[in-house]
Amino acid sequence: MKPPPLVEITNISKGYGAVVALAGVSLTINENEFFALLGPSGCGKTTLLRVLAGFSEPDSGSVTLGGLDLLSLPPNKRPINLMFQSYALFPHMSVEKNVAYGLEREGLPKDEVRDRVTTVLATVGLTDKARTRPTQLSGGQRQRVALARAIVKRPKLLLLDEPLSALDRKVRSEMQLELKRLQHEVGITFVVVTHDQEEAMSMADRIAVMSEGRVQQIDTPVDLYQRPRTLFVADFIGSSNTFAGRLADAGVDVDGVGILPGHLPWPVSAGAATLMVRPEDVELVEPERAMLSGTVIDIQFYGGSSTIAVSVERHVSPIIVTCQGTTDVQRDAQVHLAWNPAKAVVLGEET
């Protein structure tokens, strides 16, 4: 039998005057899950995080954690910890003192504090930095200190607000793997807020994509990418080629182009529809297999792959094709395009 979810958020709404920050948000988070709230600025993800942490009171709805009414508890009584975007470390304290601070405030015995701090510093790989001040650490090391301070209190739920935004690209990639490893090792449920879809896709077990205070879709990274429910999700998660038209038996009928084949992973009502196909699923083919034909207008090489932009008559934007390695195709060449209909998703006007 599947265990009940750790967190149940039901119909949470929050407004600031005429601005609706959250509009009836409902979702569940499982125990020991790495869950991401993903969306553009102003979508409501940070407001939802603040509701969980107790820094913002919703206008309506309920939140439970392990069956406990979370909204009835003040922030300091919730079995939750929050890792701030700025890390909020005490510059005058050593690393071990920063990590121990919360435990000491709770009045735990000195031996227990020392043992827990020693253990958590080993977990995040900072044992040799225990007596170092935060100002003497790199950005990645400061991020680990903040994480150690958050998990040393052994919360049931750890909230992370844009935890990697202050790091450069290389360190950010390393810390994405590190956060995932630590989450599994310490056995704490993580909820991360981010606007970076690559960050969410690389770390999370499931992702809630949000827009304008609403949850658009909750799914695994693979299903979000391959089976988006809405055009917003398809556009926000990765790159995509889209063709607007009307629903047809075998796909979408696009004016001036014809019927482009695809499949319907979700129910779609008759009428306006959009076909979405990922660049890596578009192939260069022989003329007899072509679904579309056009002219190459640009080629870019990214080390492991090449991106080809193809102008197709009567289609407003270039079709993007991604292929592995280099390509022999030249600019201004006439090319023919096709894809496996099973990998092209048909989306309704409102799904």
C-alpha positions in Angstrom: 0.0 0.0 0.0 1.3 3.4 -0.9 2.1 5.5 2.2 0.1 8.8 2.7 1.8 12.0 1.5 3.9 13.9 4.1 2.4 17.3 3.0 -1.1 18.0 1.8 -1.8 21.5 0.4 -5.5 22.0 -0.3 -7.1 25.0 -2.1 -4.6 27.5 -0.8 -5.5 31.1 -1.9 -3.6 34.3 -1.1 -4.1 37.8 -2.4 -2.5 41.2 -1.9 -5.1 43.7 -2.7 -6.1 43.2 -6.3 -3.2 40.9 -7.0 -3.9 37.2 -6.8 -0.7 35.4 -5.6 -2.2 32.0 -5.2 -5.5 30.8 -6.6 -6.7 27.6 -5.1 -3.4 25.7 -5.1 -3.6 22.0 -4.2 -0.8 19.5 -4.3 0.8 16.7 -2.2 4.5 16.1 -1.3 5.7 12.6 -0.4 8.0 11.7 2.4 11.7 11.7 1.4 10.8 13.3 -1.9 12.8 16.1 -3.7 10.0 18.3 -4.8 10.4 21.5 -6.9 8.1 24.5 -7.3 9.0 25.9 -10.7 7.9 29.0 -12.6 8.7 32.5 -13.7 8.9 35.5 -11.3 5.5 36.4 -9.9 3.9 32.9 -10.5 3.3 32.3 -6.7 5.9 29.8 -5.9 7.7 31.9 -3.2 4.3 32.9 -1.7 3.5 29.2 -1.4 6.9 28.6 0.3 6.2 31.4 2.7 2.9 29.8 3.6 4.6 26.5 4.4 7.3 28.3 6.5 4.7 30.3 8.4 5.8 33.7 7.1 2.6 34.3 5.2 -1.0 33.4 6.2 -3.3 32.3 3.4 -6.7 33.7 2.9 -8.2 30.2 2.6 -7.3 26.6 2.4 -5.4 24.1 4.5 -1.9 22.6 4.9 -1.1 19.4 6.8 2.3 17.9 7.5 2.1 14.3 8.7 -1.5 14.8 9.5 -0.7 17.9 11.7 -2.5 21.2 10.9 0.5 23.3 9.9 -1.4 26.6 9.7 -2.3 26.5 13.4 1.4 26.5 14.4 3.7 29.6 14.6 6.8 29.4 12.4 9.1 28.5 15.3 7.0 25.5 16.2 6.8 24.0 12.8 9.0 20.9 12.1 10.3 22.8 9.1 13.6 24.6 8.3 14.2 27.2 5.6 17.4 27.7 3.7 17.5 31.3 2.5 18.7 32.4 -0.9 21.3 34.7 0.7 22.4 31.9 3.1 22.2 34.4 6.1 25.4 33.1 7.7 26.9 34.9 10.8 30.2 36.4 9.5 31.7 36.7 13.0 31.2 33.0 13.8 33.1 30.0 12.6 31.5 27.3 10.4 30.9 25.0 13.3 29.4 27.8 15.4 27.1 28.8 12.5 25.9 25.2 12.3 25.5 24.8 16.0 23.6 28.0 16.6 20.1 26.7 16.2 20.8 23.6 18.4 22.3 25.8 21.1 19.3 28.1 21.1 17.1 25.0 21.7 19.2 24.3 24.8 20.4 20.8 23.7 23.3 19.3 25.8 26.8 20.3 24.6 27.8 16.8 23.8 24.8 16.2 21.6 25.4 19.5 19.8 29.0 18.7 19.2 28.2 15.2 17.9 25.5 16.4 15.5 27.6 19.3 14.2 30.5 16.9 13.6 28.3 14.4 11.8 26.6 17.0 9.5 29.9 18.7 8.6 31.3 15.3 7.5 28.1 14.8 5.5 28.6 18.1 3.5 32.3 17.6 3.3 33.4 20.6 5.4 35.1 18.9 8.4 38.4 20.6 7.6 36.6 24.0 7.5 35.0 23.8 10.9 37.0 26.7 12.5 36.9 28.8 9.3 34.9 32.0 9.0 32.3 32.2 6.2 34.1 35.1 4.6 37.0 32.8 3.9 34.9 30.3 2.0 33.9 30.0 -1.6 30.3 30.4 -2.7 29.8 26.7 -3.0 31.3 26.2 0.5 29.0 28.8 2.0 26.1 27.1 0.4 27.1 23.9 2.1 27.4 25.6 5.5 23.9 27.0 5.1 22.6 23.5 4.1 24.4 21.9 7.1 22.8 24.5 9.5 19.4 23.7 8.0 19.6 19.9 8.2 21.4 19.6 11.6 18.1 20.3 13.3 16.6 17.3 11.5 13.4 18.9 10.2 10.7 16.8 8.6 10.7 19.3 5.7 13.5 21.5 4.4 12.5 24.5 2.2 15.1 25.9 -0.2 14.5 29.3 -1.8 16.5 29.7 -5.0 19.4 27.9 -3.2 21.9 28.0 -6.1 21.2 31.4 -7.7 24.3 33.0 -6.1 26.7 30.4 -7.6 28.5 30.5 -10.9 27.5 28.0 -13.6 30.2 25.4 -12.9 29.7 25.4 -9.1 25.9 25.4 -9.6 26.1 22.2 -11.7 28.3 20.6 -9.0 25.9 21.6 -6.2 22.9 20.3 -8.1 24.4 16.8 -7.8 25.5 17.5 -4.3 22.0 18.6 -3.1 20.5 15.5 -4.6 23.1 13.2 -2.9 22.6 14.9 0.4 18.8 14.7 0.2 19.0 10.9 -0.2 21.7 10.6 2.5 20.0 12.6 5.2 16.5 11.3 4.4 14.7 14.7 4.6 12.0 15.9 2.3 13.3 18.8 0.3 11.1 21.5 -1.4 13.0 23.8 -3.6 11.7 27.0 -5.2 13.4 27.9 -8.5 12.8 29.7 -11.8 15.6 27.7 -13.4 14.0 24.7 -15.3 17.4 23.0 -15.8 17.9 23.2 -12.0 14.5 21.7 -11.2 14.8 19.0 -13.9 18.2 17.9 -12.7 17.3 17.6 -9.0 13.6 17.0 -8.4 11.7 13.7 -8.3 8.6 15.7 -9.2 8.0 19.3 -10.2 5.0 21.5 -9.9 5.0 24.1 -12.7 3.2 27.3 -11.7 1.9 30.3 -13.6 -0.2 33.2 -12.4 -0.9 31.7 -9.0 -2.0 28.3 -10.4 -0.4 24.9 -10.7 -0.3 24.1 -14.4 1.1 20.5 -14.1 2.7 18.2 -11.5 4.8 15.5 -12.9 8.2 13.8 -13.1 10.8 15.7 -15.1 10.6 13.2 -17.9 6.8 13.4 -18.2 6.8 17.2 -18.0 9.2 17.2 -20.9 7.6 14.5 -23.0 3.9 14.9 -22.1 3.2 18.6 -21.2 -0.5 19.3 -20.5 -0.5 22.9 -21.6 1.3 25.2 -24.1 2.8 27.1 -21.2 4.4 24.0 -19.8 5.7 22.9 -23.2 7.2 26.3 -23.7 8.6 26.7 -20.2 10.2 23.3 -20.0 13.0 23.1 -22.6 12.8 24.2 -26.2 10.0 23.3 -28.6 8.6 23.8 -32.1 4.9 24.7 -32.1 2.4 24.7 -34.9 -1.0 26.4 -34.2 -4.1 25.1 -36.1 -7.2 23.1 -35.6 -7.6 19.6 -34.2 -7.6 16.9 -36.9 -8.0 13.1 -36.8 -4.2 12.5 -37.1 -2.8 15.6 -35.5 -3.2 19.3 -36.2 -4.4 21.0 -39.4 -2.2 24.1 -39.9 -3.2 26.7 -42.4 -1.0 26.8 -45.4 0.9 23.7 -44.3 -1.5 20.9 -44.0 -2.1 18.2 -41.4 0.9 17.6 -39.2 0.8 14.3 -37.3 1.0 13.9 -33.5 -0.6 12.1 -30.6 -2.9 13.2 -27.8 -1.6 12.1 -24.3 -4.4 14.2 -22.8 -8.0 14.8 -23.8 -8.3 17.7 -26.3 -11.6 19.3 -27.3 -12.4 19.9 -31.0 -11.3 23.3 -32.3 -8.1 25.2 -31.8 -5.1 23.1 -31.1 -1.3 23.3 -31.1 1.2 20.6 -32.1 4.5 20.6 -30.1 7.6 18.7 -31.2 11.0 18.9 -29.5 14.0 19.9 -31.6 15.8 16.6 -31.0 12.8 14.7 -32.3 12.8 16.5 -35.7 14.9 14.7 -38.3 16.4 15.7 -41.7 14.9 13.1 -44.2 14.7 12.3 -47.8 12.0 14.2 -49.8 9.6 11.3 -50.0 9.4 11.2 -46.2 9.1 14.9 -45.7 6.3 16.4 -43.5 7.8 19.9 -44.1 10.5 21.4 -46.3 12.4 24.6 -45.9 15.7 26.5 -46.1 18.5 26.4 -43.6 19.1 29.9 -42.2 21.5 29.2 -39.4 23.7 26.5 -37.9 25.2 26.6 -34.4 27.6 24.0 -32.9 27.5 23.4 -29.1 30.2 20.8 -28.7 28.1 17.7 -28.3 25.3 18.8 -30.7 24.4 21.1 -33.5 21.3 23.2 -33.8 19.9 23.9 -37.3 17.3 26.7 -37.9 15.1 26.0 -40.9 12.8 28.6 -42.4 9.5 27.0 -43.6 7.2 29.0 -45.9 4.0 30.2 -44.1 5.3 29.4 -40.7 6.1 32.5 -38.6 9.2 31.2 -36.7 12.1 28.9 -37.8 11.9 25.2 -37.1 14.7 24.2 -34.8 16.4 20.8 -35.4 19.0 19.4 -32.9 21.3 16.6 -34.0 24.2 14.9 -32.3 27.8 16.1 -33.1 28.5 18.1 -36.2 26.4 18.4 -39.3 27.2 18.5 -43.0 24.2 20.7 -43.8 25.2 24.1 -45.1 23.4 27.5 -44.8 20.9 28.2 -47.6 20.5 24.4 -48.3 17.0 23.0 -49.0 16.1 20.4 -46.4 13.2 18.1 -45.6 11.9 17.5 -42.1 9.9 14.8 -40.4 9.3 13.3 -36.9 7.8 10.3 -35.2 4.1 11.2 -34.6 4.3 9.4 -31.2 6.8 12.1 -30.0 4.7 15.1 -31.2 2.2 16.2 -28.6 -1.2 17.7 -29.5 -2.3 20.4 -27.0 -5.8 21.9 -26.8 -6.5 25.6 -26.5 -7.4 25.0 -22.8 -6.1 21.7 -21.4 
